[in-house]
Amino acid sequence: MRDYFSVGYITSDIDLYFDSEEEFSKCYIYFLTLNYETFEKRAQLLFENDNVVKIIYKKQKYDLVKKFFTDPKDCIDAFDFTVCCGAVDSTTVYHHETFFIDLSKKQLMINALPFPMSTMWRMQKYIQK
């Protein structure tokens, strides 16, 4: 969401979050099993570990996140910076109350610090942007 609302198009990967392992598995199976029309996998697996599956599908990179949230609000509440606190589903756009303000001002405001060292690394990345 950040890219779409700040530059008008997606410049990085798209993170997909799920509310259960069952929903994650459905997505994983869809992308990484054979398409019986073409007899090829729908997506190319780039990387997988305990936290994420990284794939390319139709020239776009996706992260299938293995941490599950009960709803989009719980998901965005877990992000470190308010400019990352946005999500969409098929009907709604969810965001932190200052998401659009902080995005337009290009300011990094802390939302939560679940992994402080990771946040420091990510802060450097955003400063370079």
C-alpha positions as CSV (number, residue, x, y, z in Angstrom):
1,M,0.0,0.0,0.0
2,R,2.8,2.4,0.9
3,D,4.2,2.3,-2.7
4,Y,0.8,2.6,-4.3
5,F,-0.2,5.7,-2.3
6,S,3.2,7.4,-2.3
7,V,4.5,6.8,-5.9
8,G,1.3,5.5,-7.7
9,Y,2.6,2.0,-8.5
10,I,4.3,-0.9,-6.7
11,T,8.1,-0.7,-6.5
12,S,8.7,-3.7,-4.2
13,D,7.3,-7.0,-3.3
14,I,3.8,-7.6,-2.1
15,D,3.3,-9.2,1.3
16,L,0.4,-11.6,1.7
17,Y,-0.8,-12.3,5.2
18,F,-3.2,-15.0,6.3
19,D,-5.5,-15.7,9.2
20,S,-4.7,-19.4,9.5
21,E,-2.3,-22.1,8.3
22,E,-5.1,-23.6,6.2
23,E,-5.5,-20.3,4.2
24,F,-1.7,-20.1,3.8
25,S,-1.6,-23.6,2.5
26,K,-4.3,-23.0,0.0
27,C,-2.3,-20.1,-1.4
28,Y,1.0,-22.0,-1.3
29,I,-0.5,-25.0,-3.2
30,Y,-2.1,-22.7,-5.8
31,F,1.2,-20.9,-6.6
32,L,3.6,-23.9,-6.4
33,T,1.7,-26.8,-7.9
34,L,1.2,-27.4,-11.6
35,N,-1.2,-25.5,-13.7
36,Y,-2.8,-28.3,-15.6
37,E,-3.4,-26.1,-18.7
38,T,0.3,-25.3,-19.1
39,F,1.9,-28.1,-17.0
40,E,4.1,-25.6,-15.4
41,K,4.2,-24.2,-11.9
42,R,2.2,-20.9,-11.6
43,A,5.0,-19.2,-9.7
44,Q,8.8,-19.5,-9.3
45,L,10.0,-20.3,-5.7
46,L,12.8,-17.9,-4.8
47,F,13.3,-18.7,-1.1
48,E,11.6,-20.3,1.8
49,N,12.3,-20.4,5.6
50,D,10.3,-20.6,8.8
51,N,8.9,-17.1,8.4
52,V,8.2,-16.5,4.7
53,V,7.9,-18.0,1.2
54,K,9.2,-15.7,-1.5
55,I,7.9,-16.2,-5.0
56,I,7.6,-14.6,-8.4
57,Y,4.2,-14.7,-10.1
58,K,3.6,-12.9,-13.4
59,K,6.8,-10.9,-13.0
60,Q,5.7,-9.6,-9.5
61,K,7.5,-10.7,-6.3
62,Y,5.3,-11.8,-3.4
63,D,6.1,-12.8,0.2
64,L,3.7,-15.4,1.7
65,V,4.1,-14.6,5.4
66,K,3.8,-17.5,7.8
67,K,2.8,-15.4,10.8
68,F,-1.0,-15.5,11.1
69,F,-3.3,-12.7,12.3
70,T,-7.0,-12.8,13.2
71,D,-7.8,-9.8,11.1
72,P,-6.1,-7.0,9.1
73,K,-6.2,-4.6,12.1
74,D,-4.2,-7.0,14.2
75,C,-1.8,-7.4,11.3
76,I,-1.1,-3.7,10.8
77,D,-0.9,-3.1,14.5
78,A,2.2,-5.3,14.6
79,F,4.2,-3.3,12.1
80,D,7.0,-1.1,13.3
81,F,6.5,2.1,11.3
82,T,3.1,3.8,10.7
83,V,3.9,4.2,7.0
84,C,3.8,0.4,6.9
85,C,0.5,0.1,8.7
86,G,-1.7,-0.4,5.7
87,A,-3.6,-3.4,4.3
88,V,-6.3,-4.2,1.8
89,D,-8.6,-7.1,1.3
90,S,-11.3,-7.6,-1.3
91,T,-13.6,-4.9,0.2
92,T,-11.7,-2.6,2.6
93,V,-8.6,-0.5,3.0
94,Y,-7.2,-0.6,6.5
95,H,-4.6,1.8,7.9
96,H,-3.1,3.4,10.9
97,E,-4.8,6.7,11.8
98,T,-1.6,8.7,10.8
99,F,-0.7,6.4,7.8
100,F,-1.5,9.0,5.1
101,I,-0.1,12.0,7.1
102,D,3.2,10.3,7.8
103,L,3.4,9.0,4.2
104,S,2.8,12.4,2.7
105,K,5.3,14.0,5.0
106,K,7.8,11.2,4.4
107,Q,8.4,10.8,8.1
108,L,9.1,7.6,10.0
109,M,7.0,7.3,13.1
110,I,7.2,4.3,15.4
111,N,4.1,2.2,15.7
112,A,5.5,-0.8,17.6
113,L,8.9,-2.3,18.3
114,P,8.5,-6.1,18.4
115,F,12.0,-6.5,16.9
116,P,14.2,-3.4,17.6
117,M,17.3,-4.6,15.7
118,S,15.2,-5.3,12.6
119,T,13.5,-1.9,12.9
120,M,17.0,-0.2,13.0
121,W,17.9,-2.1,9.8
122,R,14.6,-1.1,8.1
123,M,15.0,2.5,9.3
124,Q,18.3,2.7,7.3
125,K,16.6,1.3,4.3
126,Y,13.8,3.9,4.4
127,I,16.2,6.7,5.0
128,Q,17.9,5.8,1.7
129,K,14.6,5.9,-0.1
